[in-house]
Amino acid sequence: MKKEVSLGECVTPLLIREEAVFKLDYFQPTYSYKDRGSKALISFLAAYKEKIGTTLSEDSSGNAGASITAYGSAAGFTVNVYVPDTAGGPKLDLIRAYGARVSVISGNREDVRNAAMSDASFYVGHSVFPEFRDGIRTLSYELFMQYNEKLPENIYIPTSAGTLLIGMYEGFQHL
């Protein structure tokens, strides 16, 4: 049985306003919903350390890199994070604070991903692994629970690379 890696996640609160309800996932340990996916992915990978080794690589422009590093470090992994040269300073500071070795790559996102994949360590691209999306599904379950086993009529989410959208969609389908 795999050992769950946890940094003290919580059921995040809802901020209820007349015109909208906001899910406050910045209450998670690294201030991002991506902790949901990182917890699931790193917990899964921790069971396979003998096969994959103890060093992980990830490509990120910020939040995923911080989250993967925080959970990876807690599980005893060393994490190398590859970021585009357009990544913001505070996000890079957070990634480094959790213990990652950060490599800044010139070029587009594909160049950054290719650099991370060519690293000699195990590539954990968060948009690739289904375990990451499995963790994101918990957001759907929480909303369902917080809405007394109903769903809101409309849900608006940022899409970026799509992991939040796909994870929540899969979670709602599972319900």
MODELLER restraints for C-alpha pairs under 7 A, 6 or more apart:
rsr = mdl.restraints
at = mdl.atoms
rsr.add(forms.Gaussian(group=physical.xy_distance, feature=features.Distance(at['CA:2:A'], at['CA:43:A']), mean=6.89, stdev=0.5))
rsr.add(forms.Gaussian(group=physical.xy_distance, feature=features.Distance(at['CA:2:A'], at['CA:44:A']), mean=6.76, stdev=0.5))
rsr.add(forms.Gaussian(group=physical.xy_distance, feature=features.Distance(at['CA:2:A'], at['CA:47:A']), mean=5.32, stdev=0.5))
rsr.add(forms.Gaussian(group=physical.xy_distance, feature=features.Distance(at['CA:3:A'], at['CA:43:A']), mean=6.34, stdev=0.5))
rsr.add(forms.Gaussian(group=physical.xy_distance, feature=features.Distance(at['CA:4:A'], at['CA:43:A']), mean=4.99, stdev=0.5))
rsr.add(forms.Gaussian(group=physical.xy_distance, feature=features.Distance(at['CA:5:A'], at['CA:39:A']), mean=6.09, stdev=0.5))
rsr.add(forms.Gaussian(group=physical.xy_distance, feature=features.Distance(at['CA:5:A'], at['CA:42:A']), mean=6.95, stdev=0.5))
rsr.add(forms.Gaussian(group=physical.xy_distance, feature=features.Distance(at['CA:5:A'], at['CA:43:A']), mean=5.12, stdev=0.5))
rsr.add(forms.Gaussian(group=physical.xy_distance, feature=features.Distance(at['CA:5:A'], at['CA:71:A']), mean=6.84, stdev=0.5))
rsr.add(forms.Gaussian(group=physical.xy_distance, feature=features.Distance(at['CA:5:A'], at['CA:75:A']), mean=6.35, stdev=0.5))
rsr.add(forms.Gaussian(group=physical.xy_distance, feature=features.Distance(at['CA:6:A'], at['CA:39:A']), mean=6.49, stdev=0.5))
rsr.add(forms.Gaussian(group=physical.xy_distance, feature=features.Distance(at['CA:7:A'], at['CA:29:A']), mean=6.36, stdev=0.5))
rsr.add(forms.Gaussian(group=physical.xy_distance, feature=features.Distance(at['CA:8:A'], at['CA:29:A']), mean=6.73, stdev=0.5))
rsr.add(forms.Gaussian(group=physical.xy_distance, feature=features.Distance(at['CA:9:A'], at['CA:28:A']), mean=5.58, stdev=0.5))
rsr.add(forms.Gaussian(group=physical.xy_distance, feature=features.Distance(at['CA:9:A'], at['CA:29:A']), mean=6.22, stdev=0.5))
rsr.add(forms.Gaussian(group=physical.xy_distance, feature=features.Distance(at['CA:10:A'], at['CA:28:A']), mean=6.55, stdev=0.5))
rsr.add(forms.Gaussian(group=physical.xy_distance, feature=features.Distance(at['CA:11:A'], at['CA:142:A']), mean=6.95, stdev=0.5))
rsr.add(forms.Gaussian(group=physical.xy_distance, feature=features.Distance(at['CA:12:A'], at['CA:23:A']), mean=6.85, stdev=0.5))
rsr.add(forms.Gaussian(group=physical.xy_distance, feature=features.Distance(at['CA:12:A'], at['CA:24:A']), mean=5.74, stdev=0.5))
rsr.add(forms.Gaussian(group=physical.xy_distance, feature=features.Distance(at['CA:12:A'], at['CA:25:A']), mean=5.59, stdev=0.5))
rsr.add(forms.Gaussian(group=physical.xy_distance, feature=features.Distance(at['CA:12:A'], at['CA:27:A']), mean=6.16, stdev=0.5))
rsr.add(forms.Gaussian(group=physical.xy_distance, feature=features.Distance(at['CA:13:A'], at['CA:23:A']), mean=6.22, stdev=0.5))
rsr.add(forms.Gaussian(group=physical.xy_distance, feature=features.Distance(at['CA:13:A'], at['CA:24:A']), mean=5.66, stdev=0.5))
rsr.add(forms.Gaussian(group=physical.xy_distance, feature=features.Distance(at['CA:14:A'], at['CA:21:A']), mean=6.42, stdev=0.5))
rsr.add(forms.Gaussian(group=physical.xy_distance, feature=features.Distance(at['CA:14:A'], at['CA:22:A']), mean=5.48, stdev=0.5))
rsr.add(forms.Gaussian(group=physical.xy_distance, feature=features.Distance(at['CA:14:A'], at['CA:23:A']), mean=4.72, stdev=0.5))
rsr.add(forms.Gaussian(group=physical.xy_distance, feature=features.Distance(at['CA:14:A'], at['CA:24:A']), mean=6.02, stdev=0.5))
rsr.add(forms.Gaussian(group=physical.xy_distance, feature=features.Distance(at['CA:15:A'], at['CA:21:A']), mean=5.60, stdev=0.5))
rsr.add(forms.Gaussian(group=physical.xy_distance, feature=features.Distance(at['CA:15:A'], at['CA:22:A']), mean=4.98, stdev=0.5))
rsr.add(forms.Gaussian(group=physical.xy_distance, feature=features.Distance(at['CA:15:A'], at['CA:23:A']), mean=6.48, stdev=0.5))
rsr.add(forms.Gaussian(group=physical.xy_distance, feature=features.Distance(at['CA:16:A'], at['CA:22:A']), mean=6.48, stdev=0.5))
rsr.add(forms.Gaussian(group=physical.xy_distance, feature=features.Distance(at['CA:25:A'], at['CA:31:A']), mean=6.87, stdev=0.5))
rsr.add(forms.Gaussian(group=physical.xy_distance, feature=features.Distance(at['CA:25:A'], at['CA:32:A']), mean=5.83, stdev=0.5))
rsr.add(forms.Gaussian(group=physical.xy_distance, feature=features.Distance(at['CA:25:A'], at['CA:33:A']), mean=5.20, stdev=0.5))
rsr.add(forms.Gaussian(group=physical.xy_distance, feature=features.Distance(at['CA:26:A'], at['CA:32:A']), mean=4.88, stdev=0.5))
rsr.add(forms.Gaussian(group=physical.xy_distance, feature=features.Distance(at['CA:26:A'], at['CA:33:A']), mean=6.74, stdev=0.5))
rsr.add(forms.Gaussian(group=physical.xy_distance, feature=features.Distance(at['CA:28:A'], at['CA:35:A']), mean=6.64, stdev=0.5))
rsr.add(forms.Gaussian(group=physical.xy_distance, feature=features.Distance(at['CA:30:A'], at['CA:66:A']), mean=6.91, stdev=0.5))
rsr.add(forms.Gaussian(group=physical.xy_distance, feature=features.Distance(at['CA:30:A'], at['CA:67:A']), mean=5.93, stdev=0.5))
rsr.add(forms.Gaussian(group=physical.xy_distance, feature=features.Distance(at['CA:32:A'], at['CA:63:A']), mean=6.58, stdev=0.5))
rsr.add(forms.Gaussian(group=physical.xy_distance, feature=features.Distance(at['CA:34:A'], at['CA:63:A']), mean=6.98, stdev=0.5))
rsr.add(forms.Gaussian(group=physical.xy_distance, feature=features.Distance(at['CA:34:A'], at['CA:64:A']), mean=5.99, stdev=0.5))
rsr.add(forms.Gaussian(group=physical.xy_distance, feature=features.Distance(at['CA:34:A'], at['CA:67:A']), mean=6.38, stdev=0.5))
rsr.add(forms.Gaussian(group=physical.xy_distance, feature=features.Distance(at['CA:35:A'], at['CA:67:A']), mean=5.56, stdev=0.5))
rsr.add(forms.Gaussian(group=physical.xy_distance, feature=features.Distance(at['CA:36:A'], at['CA:135:A']), mean=4.73, stdev=0.5))
rsr.add(forms.Gaussian(group=physical.xy_distance, feature=features.Distance(at['CA:36:A'], at['CA:136:A']), mean=5.33, stdev=0.5))
rsr.add(forms.Gaussian(group=physical.xy_distance, feature=features.Distance(at['CA:37:A'], at['CA:131:A']), mean=6.99, stdev=0.5))
rsr.add(forms.Gaussian(group=physical.xy_distance, feature=features.Distance(at['CA:37:A'], at['CA:132:A']), mean=3.98, stdev=0.5))
rsr.add(forms.Gaussian(group=physical.xy_distance, feature=features.Distance(at['CA:37:A'], at['CA:133:A']), mean=5.88, stdev=0.5))
rsr.add(forms.Gaussian(group=physical.xy_distance, feature=features.Distance(at['CA:37:A'], at['CA:134:A']), mean=6.68, stdev=0.5))
rsr.add(forms.Gaussian(group=physical.xy_distance, feature=features.Distance(at['CA:37:A'], at['CA:135:A']), mean=4.04, stdev=0.5))
rsr.add(forms.Gaussian(group=physical.xy_distance, feature=features.Distance(at['CA:37:A'], at['CA:136:A']), mean=5.10, stdev=0.5))
rsr.add(forms.Gaussian(group=physical.xy_distance, feature=features.Distance(at['CA:38:A'], at['CA:67:A']), mean=6.18, stdev=0.5))
rsr.add(forms.Gaussian(group=physical.xy_distance, feature=features.Distance(at['CA:38:A'], at['CA:68:A']), mean=5.41, stdev=0.5))
rsr.add(forms.Gaussian(group=physical.xy_distance, feature=features.Distance(at['CA:38:A'], at['CA:71:A']), mean=6.44, stdev=0.5))
rsr.add(forms.Gaussian(group=physical.xy_distance, feature=features.Distance(at['CA:38:A'], at['CA:132:A']), mean=6.01, stdev=0.5))
rsr.add(forms.Gaussian(group=physical.xy_distance, feature=features.Distance(at['CA:39:A'], at['CA:71:A']), mean=6.34, stdev=0.5))
rsr.add(forms.Gaussian(group=physical.xy_distance, feature=features.Distance(at['CA:39:A'], at['CA:135:A']), mean=6.86, stdev=0.5))
rsr.add(forms.Gaussian(group=physical.xy_distance, feature=features.Distance(at['CA:40:A'], at['CA:131:A']), mean=5.83, stdev=0.5))
rsr.add(forms.Gaussian(group=physical.xy_distance, feature=features.Distance(at['CA:40:A'], at['CA:132:A']), mean=5.92, stdev=0.5))
rsr.add(forms.Gaussian(group=physical.xy_distance, feature=features.Distance(at['CA:40:A'], at['CA:134:A']), mean=6.87, stdev=0.5))
rsr.add(forms.Gaussian(group=physical.xy_distance, feature=features.Distance(at['CA:40:A'], at['CA:135:A']), mean=5.05, stdev=0.5))
rsr.add(forms.Gaussian(group=physical.xy_distance, feature=features.Distance(at['CA:41:A'], at['CA:131:A']), mean=4.95, stdev=0.5))
rsr.add(forms.Gaussian(group=physical.xy_distance, feature=features.Distance(at['CA:41:A'], at['CA:132:A']), mean=4.99, stdev=0.5))
rsr.add(forms.Gaussian(group=physical.xy_distance, feature=features.Distance(at['CA:42:A'], at['CA:71:A']), mean=6.38, stdev=0.5))
rsr.add(forms.Gaussian(group=physical.xy_distance, feature=features.Distance(at['CA:42:A'], at['CA:72:A']), mean=6.06, stdev=0.5))
rsr.add(forms.Gaussian(group=physical.xy_distance, feature=features.Distance(at['CA:46:A'], at['CA:75:A']), mean=6.47, stdev=0.5))
rsr.add(forms.Gaussian(group=physical.xy_distance, feature=features.Distance(at['CA:52:A'], at['CA:122:A']), mean=6.15, stdev=0.5))
rsr.add(forms.Gaussian(group=physical.xy_distance, feature=features.Distance(at['CA:54:A'], at['CA:77:A']), mean=4.82, stdev=0.5))
rsr.add(forms.Gaussian(group=physical.xy_distance, feature=features.Distance(at['CA:54:A'], at['CA:78:A']), mean=6.16, stdev=0.5))
rsr.add(forms.Gaussian(group=physical.xy_distance, feature=features.Distance(at['CA:55:A'], at['CA:77:A']), mean=5.45, stdev=0.5))
rsr.add(forms.Gaussian(group=physical.xy_distance, feature=features.Distance(at['CA:55:A'], at['CA:78:A']), mean=4.59, stdev=0.5))
rsr.add(forms.Gaussian(group=physical.xy_distance, feature=features.Distance(at['CA:55:A'], at['CA:79:A']), mean=5.70, stdev=0.5))
rsr.add(forms.Gaussian(group=physical.xy_distance, feature=features.Distance(at['CA:55:A'], at['CA:121:A']), mean=5.24, stdev=0.5))
rsr.add(forms.Gaussian(group=physical.xy_distance, feature=features.Distance(at['CA:55:A'], at['CA:122:A']), mean=6.34, stdev=0.5))
rsr.add(forms.Gaussian(group=physical.xy_distance, feature=features.Distance(at['CA:56:A'], at['CA:77:A']), mean=6.76, stdev=0.5))
rsr.add(forms.Gaussian(group=physical.xy_distance, feature=features.Distance(at['CA:56:A'], at['CA:78:A']), mean=6.20, stdev=0.5))
rsr.add(forms.Gaussian(group=physical.xy_distance, feature=features.Distance(at['CA:56:A'], at['CA:79:A']), mean=4.79, stdev=0.5))
rsr.add(forms.Gaussian(group=physical.xy_distance, feature=features.Distance(at['CA:56:A'], at['CA:80:A']), mean=6.12, stdev=0.5))
rsr.add(forms.Gaussian(group=physical.xy_distance, feature=features.Distance(at['CA:56:A'], at['CA:121:A']), mean=5.23, stdev=0.5))
rsr.add(forms.Gaussian(group=physical.xy_distance, feature=features.Distance(at['CA:56:A'], at['CA:122:A']), mean=4.71, stdev=0.5))
rsr.add(forms.Gaussian(group=physical.xy_distance, feature=features.Distance(at['CA:56:A'], at['CA:123:A']), mean=5.80, stdev=0.5))
rsr.add(forms.Gaussian(group=physical.xy_distance, feature=features.Distance(at['CA:56:A'], at['CA:124:A']), mean=6.48, stdev=0.5))
rsr.add(forms.Gaussian(group=physical.xy_distance, feature=features.Distance(at['CA:57:A'], at['CA:79:A']), mean=5.71, stdev=0.5))
rsr.add(forms.Gaussian(group=physical.xy_distance, feature=features.Distance(at['CA:57:A'], at['CA:80:A']), mean=4.63, stdev=0.5))
rsr.add(forms.Gaussian(group=physical.xy_distance, feature=features.Distance(at['CA:57:A'], at['CA:81:A']), mean=5.71, stdev=0.5))
rsr.add(forms.Gaussian(group=physical.xy_distance, feature=features.Distance(at['CA:57:A'], at['CA:116:A']), mean=5.70, stdev=0.5))
rsr.add(forms.Gaussian(group=physical.xy_distance, feature=features.Distance(at['CA:57:A'], at['CA:119:A']), mean=6.79, stdev=0.5))
rsr.add(forms.Gaussian(group=physical.xy_distance, feature=features.Distance(at['CA:57:A'], at['CA:121:A']), mean=5.93, stdev=0.5))
rsr.add(forms.Gaussian(group=physical.xy_distance, feature=features.Distance(at['CA:57:A'], at['CA:122:A']), mean=5.88, stdev=0.5))
rsr.add(forms.Gaussian(group=physical.xy_distance, feature=features.Distance(at['CA:57:A'], at['CA:123:A']), mean=4.71, stdev=0.5))
rsr.add(forms.Gaussian(group=physical.xy_distance, feature=features.Distance(at['CA:57:A'], at['CA:124:A']), mean=6.01, stdev=0.5))
rsr.add(forms.Gaussian(group=physical.xy_distance, feature=features.Distance(at['CA:58:A'], at['CA:65:A']), mean=6.61, stdev=0.5))
rsr.add(forms.Gaussian(group=physical.xy_distance, feature=features.Distance(at['CA:58:A'], at['CA:80:A']), mean=6.40, stdev=0.5))
rsr.add(forms.Gaussian(group=physical.xy_distance, feature=features.Distance(at['CA:58:A'], at['CA:81:A']), mean=4.90, stdev=0.5))
rsr.add(forms.Gaussian(group=physical.xy_distance, feature=features.Distance(at['CA:58:A'], at['CA:82:A']), mean=6.17, stdev=0.5))
rsr.add(forms.Gaussian(group=physical.xy_distance, feature=features.Distance(at['CA:58:A'], at['CA:116:A']), mean=5.81, stdev=0.5))
rsr.add(forms.Gaussian(group=physical.xy_distance, feature=features.Distance(at['CA:58:A'], at['CA:123:A']), mean=5.97, stdev=0.5))
rsr.add(forms.Gaussian(group=physical.xy_distance, feature=features.Distance(at['CA:58:A'], at['CA:124:A']), mean=5.48, stdev=0.5))
rsr.add(forms.Gaussian(group=physical.xy_distance, feature=features.Distance(at['CA:58:A'], at['CA:125:A']), mean=5.31, stdev=0.5))
rsr.add(forms.Gaussian(group=physical.xy_distance, feature=features.Distance(at['CA:59:A'], at['CA:65:A']), mean=6.90, stdev=0.5))
rsr.add(forms.Gaussian(group=physical.xy_distance, feature=features.Distance(at['CA:59:A'], at['CA:81:A']), mean=5.69, stdev=0.5))
rsr.add(forms.Gaussian(group=physical.xy_distance, feature=features.Distance(at['CA:59:A'], at['CA:82:A']), mean=4.69, stdev=0.5))
rsr.add(forms.Gaussian(group=physical.xy_distance, feature=features.Distance(at['CA:59:A'], at['CA:83:A']), mean=5.92, stdev=0.5))
rsr.add(forms.Gaussian(group=physical.xy_distance, feature=features.Distance(at['CA:59:A'], at['CA:112:A']), mean=6.21, stdev=0.5))
rsr.add(forms.Gaussian(group=physical.xy_distance, feature=features.Distance(at['CA:59:A'], at['CA:113:A']), mean=5.35, stdev=0.5))
rsr.add(forms.Gaussian(group=physical.xy_distance, feature=features.Distance(at['CA:59:A'], at['CA:116:A']), mean=5.74, stdev=0.5))
rsr.add(forms.Gaussian(group=physical.xy_distance, feature=features.Distance(at['CA:59:A'], at['CA:125:A']), mean=6.35, stdev=0.5))
rsr.add(forms.Gaussian(group=physical.xy_distance, feature=features.Distance(at['CA:60:A'], at['CA:81:A']), mean=6.88, stdev=0.5))
rsr.add(forms.Gaussian(group=physical.xy_distance, feature=features.Distance(at['CA:60:A'], at['CA:82:A']), mean=6.31, stdev=0.5))
rsr.add(forms.Gaussian(group=physical.xy_distance, feature=features.Distance(at['CA:60:A'], at['CA:83:A']), mean=5.31, stdev=0.5))
rsr.add(forms.Gaussian(group=physical.xy_distance, feature=features.Distance(at['CA:61:A'], at['CA:83:A']), mean=5.30, stdev=0.5))
rsr.add(forms.Gaussian(group=physical.xy_distance, feature=features.Distance(at['CA:61:A'], at['CA:84:A']), mean=6.25, stdev=0.5))
rsr.add(forms.Gaussian(group=physical.xy_distance, feature=features.Distance(at['CA:61:A'], at['CA:87:A']), mean=5.28, stdev=0.5))
rsr.add(forms.Gaussian(group=physical.xy_distance, feature=features.Distance(at['CA:62:A'], at['CA:87:A']), mean=6.77, stdev=0.5))
rsr.add(forms.Gaussian(group=physical.xy_distance, feature=features.Distance(at['CA:62:A'], at['CA:91:A']), mean=5.09, stdev=0.5))
rsr.add(forms.Gaussian(group=physical.xy_distance, feature=features.Distance(at['CA:62:A'], at['CA:92:A']), mean=6.57, stdev=0.5))
rsr.add(forms.Gaussian(group=physical.xy_distance, feature=features.Distance(at['CA:63:A'], at['CA:91:A']), mean=6.96, stdev=0.5))
rsr.add(forms.Gaussian(group=physical.xy_distance, feature=features.Distance(at['CA:65:A'], at['CA:81:A']), mean=6.07, stdev=0.5))
rsr.add(forms.Gaussian(group=physical.xy_distance, feature=features.Distance(at['CA:65:A'], at['CA:95:A']), mean=6.01, stdev=0.5))
rsr.add(forms.Gaussian(group=physical.xy_distance, feature=features.Distance(at['CA:66:A'], at['CA:94:A']), mean=6.09, stdev=0.5))
rsr.add(forms.Gaussian(group=physical.xy_distance, feature=features.Distance(at['CA:66:A'], at['CA:95:A']), mean=4.21, stdev=0.5))
rsr.add(forms.Gaussian(group=physical.xy_distance, feature=features.Distance(at['CA:66:A'], at['CA:98:A']), mean=6.71, stdev=0.5))
rsr.add(forms.Gaussian(group=physical.xy_distance, feature=features.Distance(at['CA:69:A'], at['CA:79:A']), mean=5.74, stdev=0.5))
rsr.add(forms.Gaussian(group=physical.xy_distance, feature=features.Distance(at['CA:69:A'], at['CA:95:A']), mean=6.70, stdev=0.5))
rsr.add(forms.Gaussian(group=physical.xy_distance, feature=features.Distance(at['CA:69:A'], at['CA:98:A']), mean=5.91, stdev=0.5))
rsr.add(forms.Gaussian(group=physical.xy_distance, feature=features.Distance(at['CA:69:A'], at['CA:99:A']), mean=6.67, stdev=0.5))
rsr.add(forms.Gaussian(group=physical.xy_distance, feature=features.Distance(at['CA:69:A'], at['CA:100:A']), mean=5.92, stdev=0.5))
rsr.add(forms.Gaussian(group=physical.xy_distance, feature=features.Distance(at['CA:70:A'], at['CA:98:A']), mean=5.16, stdev=0.5))
rsr.add(forms.Gaussian(group=physical.xy_distance, feature=features.Distance(at['CA:72:A'], at['CA:78:A']), mean=6.93, stdev=0.5))
rsr.add(forms.Gaussian(group=physical.xy_distance, feature=features.Distance(at['CA:72:A'], at['CA:79:A']), mean=6.68, stdev=0.5))
rsr.add(forms.Gaussian(group=physical.xy_distance, feature=features.Distance(at['CA:73:A'], at['CA:99:A']), mean=6.94, stdev=0.5))
rsr.add(forms.Gaussian(group=physical.xy_distance, feature=features.Distance(at['CA:79:A'], at['CA:100:A']), mean=5.04, stdev=0.5))
rsr.add(forms.Gaussian(group=physical.xy_distance, feature=features.Distance(at['CA:79:A'], at['CA:101:A']), mean=6.48, stdev=0.5))
rsr.add(forms.Gaussian(group=physical.xy_distance, feature=features.Distance(at['CA:80:A'], at['CA:100:A']), mean=5.50, stdev=0.5))
rsr.add(forms.Gaussian(group=physical.xy_distance, feature=features.Distance(at['CA:80:A'], at['CA:101:A']), mean=4.80, stdev=0.5))
rsr.add(forms.Gaussian(group=physical.xy_distance, feature=features.Distance(at['CA:80:A'], at['CA:102:A']), mean=6.00, stdev=0.5))
rsr.add(forms.Gaussian(group=physical.xy_distance, feature=features.Distance(at['CA:81:A'], at['CA:100:A']), mean=6.30, stdev=0.5))
rsr.add(forms.Gaussian(group=physical.xy_distance, feature=features.Distance(at['CA:81:A'], at['CA:101:A']), mean=6.16, stdev=0.5))
rsr.add(forms.Gaussian(group=physical.xy_distance, feature=features.Distance(at['CA:81:A'], at['CA:102:A']), mean=4.92, stdev=0.5))
rsr.add(forms.Gaussian(group=physical.xy_distance, feature=features.Distance(at['CA:81:A'], at['CA:103:A']), mean=6.29, stdev=0.5))
rsr.add(forms.Gaussian(group=physical.xy_distance, feature=features.Distance(at['CA:82:A'], at['CA:102:A']), mean=5.87, stdev=0.5))
rsr.add(forms.Gaussian(group=physical.xy_distance, feature=features.Distance(at['CA:82:A'], at['CA:103:A']), mean=4.82, stdev=0.5))
rsr.add(forms.Gaussian(group=physical.xy_distance, feature=features.Distance(at['CA:82:A'], at['CA:104:A']), mean=5.98, stdev=0.5))
rsr.add(forms.Gaussian(group=physical.xy_distance, feature=features.Distance(at['CA:82:A'], at['CA:105:A']), mean=6.77, stdev=0.5))
rsr.add(forms.Gaussian(group=physical.xy_distance, feature=features.Distance(at['CA:82:A'], at['CA:112:A']), mean=6.09, stdev=0.5))
rsr.add(forms.Gaussian(group=physical.xy_distance, feature=features.Distance(at['CA:82:A'], at['CA:116:A']), mean=5.77, stdev=0.5))
rsr.add(forms.Gaussian(group=physical.xy_distance, feature=features.Distance(at['CA:83:A'], at['CA:103:A']), mean=6.22, stdev=0.5))
rsr.add(forms.Gaussian(group=physical.xy_distance, feature=features.Distance(at['CA:83:A'], at['CA:104:A']), mean=5.01, stdev=0.5))
rsr.add(forms.Gaussian(group=physical.xy_distance, feature=features.Distance(at['CA:83:A'], at['CA:105:A']), mean=5.97, stdev=0.5))
rsr.add(forms.Gaussian(group=physical.xy_distance, feature=features.Distance(at['CA:83:A'], at['CA:112:A']), mean=6.20, stdev=0.5))
rsr.add(forms.Gaussian(group=physical.xy_distance, feature=features.Distance(at['CA:84:A'], at['CA:104:A']), mean=5.68, stdev=0.5))
rsr.add(forms.Gaussian(group=physical.xy_distance, feature=features.Distance(at['CA:84:A'], at['CA:105:A']), mean=5.00, stdev=0.5))
rsr.add(forms.Gaussian(group=physical.xy_distance, feature=features.Distance(at['CA:84:A'], at['CA:106:A']), mean=6.07, stdev=0.5))
rsr.add(forms.Gaussian(group=physical.xy_distance, feature=features.Distance(at['CA:84:A'], at['CA:107:A']), mean=6.96, stdev=0.5))
rsr.add(forms.Gaussian(group=physical.xy_distance, feature=features.Distance(at['CA:84:A'], at['CA:109:A']), mean=6.65, stdev=0.5))
rsr.add(forms.Gaussian(group=physical.xy_distance, feature=features.Distance(at['CA:84:A'], at['CA:112:A']), mean=6.03, stdev=0.5))
rsr.add(forms.Gaussian(group=physical.xy_distance, feature=features.Distance(at['CA:85:A'], at['CA:104:A']), mean=5.48, stdev=0.5))
rsr.add(forms.Gaussian(group=physical.xy_distance, feature=features.Distance(at['CA:85:A'], at['CA:105:A']), mean=5.56, stdev=0.5))
rsr.add(forms.Gaussian(group=physical.xy_distance, feature=features.Distance(at['CA:85:A'], at['CA:106:A']), mean=5.35, stdev=0.5))
rsr.add(forms.Gaussian(group=physical.xy_distance, feature=features.Distance(at['CA:96:A'], at['CA:102:A']), mean=6.84, stdev=0.5))
rsr.add(forms.Gaussian(group=physical.xy_distance, feature=features.Distance(at['CA:105:A'], at['CA:112:A']), mean=5.82, stdev=0.5))
rsr.add(forms.Gaussian(group=physical.xy_distance, feature=features.Distance(at['CA:116:A'], at['CA:123:A']), mean=6.71, stdev=0.5))
rsr.add(forms.Gaussian(group=physical.xy_distance, feature=features.Distance(at['CA:117:A'], at['CA:123:A']), mean=5.63, stdev=0.5))
rsr.add(forms.Gaussian(group=physical.xy_distance, feature=features.Distance(at['CA:126:A'], at['CA:132:A']), mean=6.02, stdev=0.5))
rsr.add(forms.Gaussian(group=physical.xy_distance, feature=features.Distance(at['CA:127:A'], at['CA:163:A']), mean=5.95, stdev=0.5))
rsr.add(forms.Gaussian(group=physical.xy_distance, feature=features.Distance(at['CA:133:A'], at['CA:163:A']), mean=6.28, stdev=0.5))
rsr.add(forms.Gaussian(group=physical.xy_distance, feature=features.Distance(at['CA:133:A'], at['CA:167:A']), mean=4.60, stdev=0.5))
rsr.add(forms.Gaussian(group=physical.xy_distance, feature=features.Distance(at['CA:134:A'], at['CA:167:A']), mean=6.42, stdev=0.5))
rsr.add(forms.Gaussian(group=physical.xy_distance, feature=features.Distance(at['CA:136:A'], at['CA:164:A']), mean=6.37, stdev=0.5))
rsr.add(forms.Gaussian(group=physical.xy_distance, feature=features.Distance(at['CA:136:A'], at['CA:167:A']), mean=4.95, stdev=0.5))
rsr.add(forms.Gaussian(group=physical.xy_distance, feature=features.Distance(at['CA:136:A'], at['CA:168:A']), mean=6.37, stdev=0.5))
rsr.add(forms.Gaussian(group=physical.xy_distance, feature=features.Distance(at['CA:137:A'], at['CA:167:A']), mean=4.84, stdev=0.5))
rsr.add(forms.Gaussian(group=physical.xy_distance, feature=features.Distance(at['CA:137:A'], at['CA:168:A']), mean=5.06, stdev=0.5))
rsr.add(forms.Gaussian(group=physical.xy_distance, feature=features.Distance(at['CA:137:A'], at['CA:170:A']), mean=6.45, stdev=0.5))
rsr.add(forms.Gaussian(group=physical.xy_distance, feature=features.Distance(at['CA:137:A'], at['CA:171:A']), mean=4.36, stdev=0.5))
rsr.add(forms.Gaussian(group=physical.xy_distance, feature=features.Distance(at['CA:138:A'], at['CA:171:A']), mean=6.90, stdev=0.5))
rsr.add(forms.Gaussian(group=physical.xy_distance, feature=features.Distance(at['CA:139:A'], at['CA:168:A']), mean=6.59, stdev=0.5))
rsr.add(forms.Gaussian(group=physical.xy_distance, feature=features.Distance(at['CA:140:A'], at['CA:168:A']), mean=5.32, stdev=0.5))
rsr.add(forms.Gaussian(group=physical.xy_distance, feature=features.Distance(at['CA:140:A'], at['CA:171:A']), mean=5.26, stdev=0.5))
rsr.add(forms.Gaussian(group=physical.xy_distance, feature=features.Distance(at['CA:140:A'], at['CA:172:A']), mean=5.85, stdev=0.5))
rsr.add(forms.Gaussian(group=physical.xy_distance, feature=features.Distance(at['CA:141:A'], at['CA:171:A']), mean=6.63, stdev=0.5))
rsr.add(forms.Gaussian(group=physical.xy_distance, feature=features.Distance(at['CA:144:A'], at['CA:150:A']), mean=5.52, stdev=0.5))
rsr.add(forms.Gaussian(group=physical.xy_distance, feature=features.Distance(at['CA:144:A'], at['CA:151:A']), mean=5.61, stdev=0.5))
rsr.add(forms.Gaussian(group=physical.xy_distance, feature=features.Distance(at['CA:159:A'], at['CA:165:A']), mean=5.94, stdev=0.5))
